[in-house]
């Protein structure tokens, strides 16, 4: 009865049937959740682990979806806070950093977290400073040599983030940055809370929508996806995050084990 009344997303089938969107990949539940600094660089810390393989699958999906017209600007969003979009943005940026020059931008001005995730000072100049011209470009771009990427944190949080992201100056700054990078990944605010992601999607070649398994209500997800679609956003697919593989297997979850075994993700898969 609880399963029947549960209106959350649990499997790839749920993504296709309930939401009606393409699945880009699954990310396993990280039970030993560490601090945000460690989680943001999981791909680099454990490049052969299950999480890293999942990130590579998502990276491949993004690349294949834009073979003729490579997605240069990617926006990552979700329905509500706490679904893991920042962790996915950070690790996806590191993964793409192995293939070219990558810039990660924290455009979630409501709850910025990129600076903290990468151990940068919270007062470090960033996007808001760059758009407002209160700091030079070189001061706002922070090079992380050990990860092979550049990062622009949120900077000083403005009183009206939506106005900043909608400004001509922001469009000019983003256009200038595009000339110097192969990929720009933008961590956006959740689209069910504010309209920032809708504005950012107008600059994007691809939008990745993060859904936390067993957590977010399907109605909220469909509403967020609908808002993006109606706004003409180039929605590339859904990433199902924090999937409990063991729990799914115990309850006959062939969609978990089968998906991961297909790519050799589970520890029980034979090499």
Secondary structure by P-SEA (a helix, b strand, c coil): cccccccccccaaaaaaccccccccccccccccccaaaaaaccccccccaaaaaaaaaaaaaaaacccccccbbbbccccccccaaaaaaaaaaaaccccbbbbbcccccccccccccccccccccaaaaaaccccccccccccccccccccccccccccaaaaaacaaaaaaaaaaaacccbbbbbcccccccaaaaaaaaaccbbbbbbbcccccaaaaaaaaaaaaaaccccccccccccaaaaaaaacaaaaaaaaaaacccccccc
